[in-house]
Amino acid sequence: MKVNLPEKRYYSIGEVAKAFGVNTSLLRYWEKEFREIQPQKKSSGIRKFSQSDIENVQLIYHLLKEKGLTIEGAKTHLKTTRTKEKSKINLLNKLEKIKAELVALRDNL
């Protein structure tokens, strides 16, 4: 899944929810269930997601929504093959960027 977020250091929970097409309450729930998602919280309680948090949300989204695993199944999967899945998603993101660039080049010809 391609995430359309601008390049910046931190993202609000609303920006992350909109990018993934989910509710903010779902992100807060995932934050409680998965230790991989740990956004920084300001003293006012506002969550700020880093790029690392976005990658973890993307991995969890992939496991739950695209692969159809349960929460417990996703937790187990993350414990056993976390680095392998993360590298797969990073590779898919790079390939999607390359494809978009190639399509743009083709359209310019």
VMD Tcl script that builds the backbone (N, CA, C; Angstrom):
set m [mol new atoms 327]
animate dup $m
set s [atomselect $m all]
$s set {name element resname resid chain x y z} {
  {N N MET 1 A 0.846 -1.174 0.000}
  {CA C MET 1 A 0.000 0.000 0.000}
  {C C MET 1 A 0.888 1.232 0.000}
  {N N LYS 2 A 0.598 2.135 -0.898}
  {CA C LYS 2 A 1.357 3.374 -0.982}
  {C C LYS 2 A 0.749 4.396 -0.032}
  {N N VAL 3 A 1.593 4.997 0.787}
  {CA C VAL 3 A 1.143 5.985 1.757}
  {C C VAL 3 A 1.491 7.363 1.224}
  {N N ASN 4 A 0.487 8.219 1.083}
  {CA C ASN 4 A 0.696 9.566 0.575}
  {C C ASN 4 A 0.820 10.546 1.728}
  {N N LEU 5 A 2.034 10.698 2.217}
  {CA C LEU 5 A 2.317 11.656 3.279}
  {C C LEU 5 A 3.435 12.569 2.818}
  {N N PRO 6 A 3.351 13.853 3.126}
  {CA C PRO 6 A 4.446 14.759 2.766}
  {C C PRO 6 A 5.691 14.438 3.595}
  {N N GLU 7 A 6.833 14.854 3.076}
  {CA C GLU 7 A 8.088 14.626 3.801}
  {C C GLU 7 A 8.199 15.613 4.957}
  {N N LYS 8 A 8.117 15.107 6.159}
  {CA C LYS 8 A 8.368 15.914 7.344}
  {C C LYS 8 A 8.734 14.997 8.492}
  {N N ARG 9 A 9.146 15.588 9.591}
  {CA C ARG 9 A 9.665 14.805 10.704}
  {C C ARG 9 A 8.564 14.082 11.490}
  {N N TYR 10 A 7.483 14.776 11.798}
  {CA C TYR 10 A 6.400 14.192 12.593}
  {C C TYR 10 A 5.057 14.419 11.924}
  {N N TYR 11 A 4.151 13.478 12.147}
  {CA C TYR 11 A 2.812 13.536 11.574}
  {C C TYR 11 A 1.781 13.440 12.695}
  {N N SER 12 A 0.673 14.122 12.525}
  {CA C SER 12 A -0.404 14.034 13.510}
  {C C SER 12 A -1.174 12.742 13.287}
  {N N ILE 13 A -1.951 12.355 14.264}
  {CA C ILE 13 A -2.736 11.120 14.149}
  {C C ILE 13 A -3.778 11.240 13.036}
  {N N GLY 14 A -4.288 12.450 12.829}
  {CA C GLY 14 A -5.253 12.664 11.754}
  {C C GLY 14 A -4.645 12.466 10.379}
  {N N GLU 15 A -3.412 12.948 10.194}
  {CA C GLU 15 A -2.723 12.767 8.920}
  {C C GLU 15 A -2.456 11.291 8.648}
  {N N VAL 16 A -2.034 10.572 9.667}
  {CA C VAL 16 A -1.735 9.149 9.516}
  {C C VAL 16 A -3.016 8.374 9.219}
  {N N ALA 17 A -4.077 8.683 9.945}
  {CA C ALA 17 A -5.356 7.995 9.729}
  {C C ALA 17 A -5.862 8.231 8.316}
  {N N LYS 18 A -5.768 9.449 7.837}
  {CA C LYS 18 A -6.231 9.777 6.492}
  {C C LYS 18 A -5.396 9.058 5.436}
  {N N ALA 19 A -4.080 8.987 5.652}
  {CA C ALA 19 A -3.195 8.326 4.694}
  {C C ALA 19 A -3.505 6.836 4.563}
  {N N PHE 20 A -3.901 6.205 5.661}
  {CA C PHE 20 A -4.196 4.768 5.645}
  {C C PHE 20 A -5.681 4.477 5.441}
  {N N GLY 21 A -6.515 5.502 5.463}
  {CA C GLY 21 A -7.948 5.289 5.266}
  {C C GLY 21 A -8.610 4.601 6.446}
  {N N VAL 22 A -8.154 4.913 7.660}
  {CA C VAL 22 A -8.740 4.325 8.872}
  {C C VAL 22 A -9.116 5.446 9.837}
  {N N ASN 23 A -9.844 5.098 10.879}
  {CA C ASN 23 A -10.214 6.066 11.911}
  {C C ASN 23 A -9.056 6.273 12.882}
  {N N THR 24 A -9.048 7.439 13.508}
  {CA C THR 24 A -8.015 7.714 14.514}
  {C C THR 24 A -8.163 6.772 15.707}
  {N N SER 25 A -9.393 6.374 16.002}
  {CA C SER 25 A -9.598 5.458 17.129}
  {C C SER 25 A -8.941 4.104 16.862}
  {N N LEU 26 A -8.906 3.680 15.599}
  {CA C LEU 26 A -8.249 2.418 15.260}
  {C C LEU 26 A -6.738 2.531 15.496}
  {N N LEU 27 A -6.159 3.661 15.144}
  {CA C LEU 27 A -4.729 3.864 15.389}
  {C C LEU 27 A -4.417 3.867 16.881}
  {N N ARG 28 A -5.286 4.494 17.675}
  {CA C ARG 28 A -5.084 4.491 19.123}
  {C C ARG 28 A -5.196 3.068 19.674}
  {N N TYR 29 A -6.128 2.287 19.133}
  {CA C TYR 29 A -6.280 0.888 19.554}
  {C C TYR 29 A -5.030 0.080 19.190}
  {N N TRP 30 A -4.535 0.256 17.967}
  {CA C TRP 30 A -3.326 -0.450 17.553}
  {C C TRP 30 A -2.147 -0.050 18.427}
  {N N GLU 31 A -2.116 1.214 18.833}
  {CA C GLU 31 A -1.047 1.691 19.702}
  {C C GLU 31 A -1.045 0.928 21.036}
  {N N LYS 32 A -2.226 0.612 21.545}
  {CA C LYS 32 A -2.329 -0.143 22.791}
  {C C LYS 32 A -1.968 -1.612 22.589}
  {N N GLU 33 A -2.329 -2.154 21.441}
  {CA C GLU 33 A -2.137 -3.583 21.185}
  {C C GLU 33 A -0.720 -3.943 20.727}
  {N N PHE 34 A -0.084 -3.072 19.971}
  {CA C PHE 34 A 1.219 -3.379 19.392}
  {C C PHE 34 A 2.284 -2.468 19.998}
  {N N ARG 35 A 3.304 -3.072 20.566}
  {CA C ARG 35 A 4.368 -2.280 21.178}
  {C C ARG 35 A 5.249 -1.608 20.127}
  {N N GLU 36 A 5.120 -2.006 18.872}
  {CA C GLU 36 A 5.910 -1.419 17.793}
  {C C GLU 36 A 5.493 0.021 17.484}
  {N N ILE 37 A 4.257 0.370 17.810}
  {CA C ILE 37 A 3.763 1.723 17.551}
  {C C ILE 37 A 3.854 2.513 18.850}
  {N N GLN 38 A 4.779 3.437 18.911}
  {CA C GLN 38 A 4.981 4.260 20.103}
  {C C GLN 38 A 5.170 5.723 19.699}
  {N N PRO 39 A 4.110 6.405 19.292}
  {CA C PRO 39 A 4.277 7.817 18.921}
  {C C PRO 39 A 4.613 8.659 20.144}
  {N N GLN 40 A 5.328 9.739 19.893}
  {CA C GLN 40 A 5.638 10.651 20.987}
  {C C GLN 40 A 4.374 11.396 21.365}
  {N N LYS 41 A 4.219 11.640 22.651}
  {CA C LYS 41 A 3.047 12.377 23.122}
  {C C LYS 41 A 3.511 13.663 23.778}
  {N N LYS 42 A 2.872 14.751 23.380}
  {CA C LYS 42 A 3.157 16.031 24.019}
  {C C LYS 42 A 2.470 16.057 25.376}
  {N N SER 43 A 2.777 17.050 26.166}
  {CA C SER 43 A 2.169 17.154 27.492}
  {C C SER 43 A 0.652 17.321 27.400}
  {N N SER 44 A 0.184 17.851 26.254}
  {CA C SER 44 A -1.254 18.014 26.062}
  {C C SER 44 A -1.921 16.721 25.581}
  {N N GLY 45 A -1.124 15.665 25.334}
  {CA C GLY 45 A -1.674 14.379 24.912}
  {C C GLY 45 A -1.722 14.192 23.405}
  {N N ILE 46 A -1.258 15.176 22.643}
  {CA C ILE 46 A -1.263 15.076 21.186}
  {C C ILE 46 A -0.166 14.118 20.751}
  {N N ARG 47 A -0.537 13.159 19.889}
  {CA C ARG 47 A 0.416 12.168 19.403}
  {C C ARG 47 A 1.126 12.697 18.163}
  {N N LYS 48 A 2.419 12.431 18.095}
  {CA C LYS 48 A 3.218 12.778 16.928}
  {C C LYS 48 A 3.929 11.520 16.450}
  {N N PHE 49 A 3.592 11.085 15.234}
  {CA C PHE 49 A 4.137 9.865 14.664}
  {C C PHE 49 A 5.395 10.181 13.862}
  {N N SER 50 A 6.477 9.455 14.127}
  {CA C SER 50 A 7.720 9.614 13.378}
  {C C SER 50 A 7.659 8.726 12.132}
  {N N GLN 51 A 8.681 8.840 11.292}
  {CA C GLN 51 A 8.740 8.005 10.097}
  {C C GLN 51 A 8.823 6.527 10.474}
  {N N SER 52 A 9.510 6.222 11.553}
  {CA C SER 52 A 9.598 4.842 12.038}
  {C C SER 52 A 8.217 4.321 12.452}
  {N N ASP 53 A 7.444 5.172 13.126}
  {CA C ASP 53 A 6.079 4.785 13.508}
  {C C ASP 53 A 5.215 4.534 12.272}
  {N N ILE 54 A 5.387 5.367 11.250}
  {CA C ILE 54 A 4.617 5.207 10.004}
  {C C ILE 54 A 4.935 3.859 9.369}
  {N N GLU 55 A 6.213 3.493 9.341}
  {CA C GLU 55 A 6.603 2.201 8.768}
  {C C GLU 55 A 5.993 1.051 9.559}
  {N N ASN 56 A 5.958 1.174 10.880}
  {CA C ASN 56 A 5.362 0.125 11.708}
  {C C ASN 56 A 3.851 0.057 11.507}
  {N N VAL 57 A 3.194 1.198 11.392}
  {CA C VAL 57 A 1.753 1.217 11.120}
  {C C VAL 57 A 1.488 0.572 9.765}
  {N N GLN 58 A 2.347 0.873 8.792}
  {CA C GLN 58 A 2.177 0.296 7.463}
  {C C GLN 58 A 2.315 -1.219 7.498}
  {N N LEU 59 A 3.265 -1.711 8.272}
  {CA C LEU 59 A 3.449 -3.154 8.407}
  {C C LEU 59 A 2.242 -3.799 9.082}
  {N N ILE 60 A 1.758 -3.188 10.143}
  {CA C ILE 60 A 0.601 -3.726 10.860}
  {C C ILE 60 A -0.651 -3.650 9.989}
  {N N TYR 61 A -0.809 -2.557 9.258}
  {CA C TYR 61 A -1.931 -2.426 8.330}
  {C C TYR 61 A -1.894 -3.556 7.300}
  {N N HIS 62 A -0.716 -3.812 6.773}
  {CA C HIS 62 A -0.556 -4.879 5.776}
  {C C HIS 62 A -0.963 -6.233 6.355}
  {N N LEU 63 A -0.510 -6.519 7.564}
  {CA C LEU 63 A -0.826 -7.809 8.170}
  {C C LEU 63 A -2.309 -7.956 8.485}
  {N N LEU 64 A -2.922 -6.900 9.014}
  {CA C LEU 64 A -4.318 -6.989 9.444}
  {C C LEU 64 A -5.309 -6.808 8.301}
  {N N LYS 65 A -5.102 -5.798 7.492}
  {CA C LYS 65 A -6.098 -5.455 6.470}
  {C C LYS 65 A -5.879 -6.166 5.147}
  {N N GLU 66 A -4.615 -6.293 4.728}
  {CA C GLU 66 A -4.351 -6.888 3.425}
  {C C GLU 66 A -4.190 -8.403 3.496}
  {N N LYS 67 A -3.500 -8.884 4.524}
  {CA C LYS 67 A -3.327 -10.336 4.674}
  {C C LYS 67 A -4.482 -10.978 5.425}
  {N N GLY 68 A -5.222 -10.188 6.195}
  {CA C GLY 68 A -6.383 -10.700 6.904}
  {C C GLY 68 A -6.069 -11.441 8.193}
  {N N LEU 69 A -4.922 -11.167 8.796}
  {CA C LEU 69 A -4.588 -11.820 10.058}
  {C C LEU 69 A -5.373 -11.200 11.210}
  {N N THR 70 A -5.536 -11.971 12.279}
  {CA C THR 70 A -6.135 -11.428 13.496}
  {C C THR 70 A -5.058 -10.649 14.249}
  {N N ILE 71 A -5.473 -9.945 15.294}
  {CA C ILE 71 A -4.505 -9.182 16.099}
  {C C ILE 71 A -3.467 -10.131 16.703}
  {N N GLU 72 A -3.933 -11.235 17.272}
  {CA C GLU 72 A -3.003 -12.208 17.862}
  {C C GLU 72 A -2.097 -12.817 16.798}
  {N N GLY 73 A -2.669 -13.101 15.643}
  {CA C GLY 73 A -1.860 -13.646 14.539}
  {C C GLY 73 A -0.806 -12.652 14.076}
  {N N ALA 74 A -1.169 -11.375 14.021}
  {CA C ALA 74 A -0.215 -10.341 13.617}
  {C C ALA 74 A 0.888 -10.182 14.656}
  {N N LYS 75 A 0.523 -10.258 15.945}
  {CA C LYS 75 A 1.540 -10.158 17.005}
  {C C LYS 75 A 2.538 -11.303 16.889}
  {N N THR 76 A 2.031 -12.509 16.697}
  {CA C THR 76 A 2.892 -13.678 16.551}
  {C C THR 76 A 3.785 -13.538 15.319}
  {N N HIS 77 A 3.183 -13.092 14.243}
  {CA C HIS 77 A 3.922 -12.916 12.996}
  {C C HIS 77 A 5.031 -11.887 13.163}
  {N N LEU 78 A 4.747 -10.796 13.856}
  {CA C LEU 78 A 5.748 -9.754 14.087}
  {C C LEU 78 A 6.907 -10.263 14.929}
  {N N LYS 79 A 6.616 -11.114 15.888}
  {CA C LYS 79 A 7.679 -11.660 16.735}
  {C C LYS 79 A 8.617 -12.552 15.941}
  {N N THR 80 A 8.071 -13.311 15.011}
  {CA C THR 80 A 8.885 -14.293 14.308}
  {C C THR 80 A 9.572 -13.744 13.052}
  {N N THR 81 A 8.876 -12.919 12.291}
  {CA C THR 81 A 9.436 -12.499 10.996}
  {C C THR 81 A 9.374 -10.991 10.800}
  {N N ARG 82 A 9.618 -10.237 11.816}
  {CA C ARG 82 A 9.499 -8.781 11.744}
  {C C ARG 82 A 10.415 -8.163 10.690}
  {N N THR 83 A 11.675 -8.482 10.702}
  {CA C THR 83 A 12.622 -7.840 9.786}
  {C C THR 83 A 12.360 -8.248 8.340}
  {N N LYS 84 A 11.953 -9.480 8.131}
  {CA C LYS 84 A 11.682 -9.953 6.775}
  {C C LYS 84 A 10.489 -9.209 6.177}
  {N N GLU 85 A 9.413 -9.062 6.928}
  {CA C GLU 85 A 8.227 -8.357 6.447}
  {C C GLU 85 A 8.523 -6.882 6.204}
  {N N LYS 86 A 9.281 -6.288 7.102}
  {CA C LYS 86 A 9.608 -4.865 6.963}
  {C C LYS 86 A 10.420 -4.635 5.694}
  {N N SER 87 A 11.351 -5.513 5.414}
  {CA C SER 87 A 12.160 -5.354 4.207}
  {C C SER 87 A 11.317 -5.580 2.953}
  {N N LYS 88 A 10.344 -6.481 3.016}
  {CA C LYS 88 A 9.434 -6.696 1.886}
  {C C LYS 88 A 8.634 -5.432 1.588}
  {N N ILE 89 A 8.109 -4.813 2.631}
  {CA C ILE 89 A 7.301 -3.616 2.451}
  {C C ILE 89 A 8.161 -2.476 1.929}
  {N N ASN 90 A 9.381 -2.339 2.440}
  {CA C ASN 90 A 10.273 -1.303 1.935}
  {C C ASN 90 A 10.579 -1.519 0.462}
  {N N LEU 91 A 10.792 -2.765 0.071}
  {CA C LEU 91 A 11.060 -3.087 -1.327}
  {C C LEU 91 A 9.847 -2.760 -2.198}
  {N N LEU 92 A 8.654 -3.121 -1.731}
  {CA C LEU 92 A 7.444 -2.809 -2.484}
  {C C LEU 92 A 7.255 -1.299 -2.650}
  {N N ASN 93 A 7.549 -0.533 -1.613}
  {CA C ASN 93 A 7.439 0.924 -1.710}
  {C C ASN 93 A 8.409 1.485 -2.740}
  {N N LYS 94 A 9.642 0.975 -2.741}
  {CA C LYS 94 A 10.628 1.436 -3.719}
  {C C LYS 94 A 10.190 1.090 -5.136}
  {N N LEU 95 A 9.660 -0.117 -5.319}
  {CA C LEU 95 A 9.200 -0.524 -6.648}
  {C C LEU 95 A 8.019 0.332 -7.121}
  {N N GLU 96 A 7.125 0.692 -6.200}
  {CA C GLU 96 A 6.003 1.552 -6.569}
  {C C GLU 96 A 6.488 2.934 -7.000}
  {N N LYS 97 A 7.508 3.469 -6.327}
  {CA C LYS 97 A 8.073 4.763 -6.708}
  {C C LYS 97 A 8.716 4.683 -8.085}
  {N N ILE 98 A 9.464 3.605 -8.337}
  {CA C ILE 98 A 10.104 3.426 -9.639}
  {C C ILE 98 A 9.054 3.315 -10.733}
  {N N LYS 99 A 7.995 2.574 -10.458}
  {CA C LYS 99 A 6.927 2.417 -11.440}
  {C C LYS 99 A 6.285 3.766 -11.753}
  {N N ALA 100 A 6.031 4.569 -10.723}
  {CA C ALA 100 A 5.428 5.884 -10.935}
  {C C ALA 100 A 6.344 6.770 -11.773}
  {N N GLU 101 A 7.654 6.711 -11.518}
  {CA C GLU 101 A 8.600 7.498 -12.308}
  {C C GLU 101 A 8.628 7.035 -13.756}
  {N N LEU 102 A 8.592 5.718 -13.984}
  {CA C LEU 102 A 8.592 5.195 -15.339}
  {C C LEU 102 A 7.312 5.577 -16.085}
  {N N VAL 103 A 6.199 5.530 -15.405}
  {CA C VAL 103 A 4.936 5.933 -16.042}
  {C C VAL 103 A 4.979 7.415 -16.404}
  {N N ALA 104 A 5.535 8.228 -15.503}
  {CA C ALA 104 A 5.656 9.657 -15.791}
  {C C ALA 104 A 6.572 9.895 -16.992}
  {N N LEU 105 A 7.680 9.147 -17.076}
  {CA C LEU 105 A 8.567 9.272 -18.235}
  {C C LEU 105 A 7.869 8.862 -19.520}
  {N N ARG 106 A 7.132 7.766 -19.467}
  {CA C ARG 106 A 6.401 7.295 -20.648}
  {C C ARG 106 A 5.385 8.334 -21.107}
  {N N ASP 107 A 4.698 8.947 -20.168}
  {CA C ASP 107 A 3.690 9.942 -20.503}
  {C C ASP 107 A 4.315 11.194 -21.109}
  {N N ASN 108 A 5.550 11.503 -20.746}
  {CA C ASN 108 A 6.225 12.686 -21.284}
  {C C ASN 108 A 6.748 12.471 -22.687}
  {N N LEU 109 A 6.879 11.208 -23.096}
  {CA C LEU 109 A 7.390 10.927 -24.444}
  {C C LEU 109 A 6.387 11.148 -25.497}
}
mol reanalyze $m
mol bondsrecalc $m
mol representation Tube
mol addrep $m
